[in-house]
Amino acid sequence: MRRSLEVPLPLTGRPLALHAFVVGFEPITESVSLLGGDPGRFLLEPVTASAVEYEDGWVLLDGGFNLAVVRSQPARAEHLNYESYAPLVPPGDPLAEGVARAGLDWSRLAGVAISHTHLDHTGVLATLAPEVPVIVQRREWEWVASGAGRPDVVLATDLLNVETQVRLVDGDATIAPGLESVATFGHTPGHQSFRVSLPSREIVLACDAADLRANIETRTPCGWTPGGDAGAAEARVSIERLADLDDAGVEVWPGHDPLWEPWMRAAKGEAVRVS
């Protein structure tokens, strides 16, 4: 049975640090990531994830590809054979290796929050211990449970197979002290971004509400949304909200920008820790 996240995760104090990971890559046309962008220009975009570290545990934000699917030719053909889409994953397990570089222990993982259910964000769910809660927006869960799948770029089993671990939030919500969900619907029906209050700075991880820094700077949403005009209107509201936060001095990190400095460093195998 799915339960609401009635109280924040049982972590104490404020976040000590944010760790940035790059767990794969995907060639995406600029027009998909930026409304009005060049459909003939491909960007090799990083697939990103993050960890918020506390004194007594940590929270994972997003989880890359399901490696068992990416590395199986039959499964890849069934689930990932989209036109012009070819997910790239380095050898090994880049998420596990990033977590190890950060000095984090999987036994202290307090929860996983998923920005949305596109298949480049949900892969870690297949590997979680059964006691680890999985936090998603209620609207996102209902979208997947009602039949979202391959045409929506969703590997539904990633989420459905951990149904008993799912904890639902509605709109803006506190996930843990100093870690908040920010409702940024549009890219998917229940997309959420994350606000992290660090000792010396405030960071909002836009995730796929803003793939590129250009989305934020020009207040332009991504170029693809489900839900027709209603989804596009929600994406417009979300990018305005993120741009307003950025103008107010909050660091808003784009989710897939290959030129965003923390992702560039993480892609080189560096341990990227900000506090």
C-alpha angles and dihedrals in degrees: 000000000000115000133195118250092250096174132020119269112281098261124129132219125007128305114285097197147347117231119203122210135185109205102174145331138248132193107235130175114243089237090064093052098038125036106239093016125142110283090200096056116087121201121200095224124195119238103225141198134171141202127214110210125211132178091257104032145327144252125225118218111204126340117221125229129343097252094202089060097041092051098045113084095207093046092044091052091049099045109019105037098113122148110274092354121123117159114213122207124179118234116282123016108311094189094051090045092050091050090050092050088052090055093239124148119221090214088066095052105129098186149328122239117197118205091206140330104260107133095249089067107041106054096103091064091078090062103045126119109249094247095059112103119228114212120207136152114268090234090055093050092049091050093054095040090052093058113286108157146132098344087054093050089249127136092204096190091066088070102025092055091061095045094133090056096050117114116189129218129187117220119310110011142161110250096177134338106303094005118098137177112232114203108233103161122179109068083071125356093261105027115155132190124203132237116204121193106207127182094262106018147023117235129187115197101211092192108185097341082085115019094178137033086241090066090061099039094049097033089236120146125222116281100243129055133156121233100055118241093351092055091046091051091052091049089053092052090048096051090049089052092051093046090050090053090049091050089051091059102265113134106242111196118203114231102227109015110140090202097050104116100228091050091046090055094045091050088059090056097258121147102244113199124167125183 
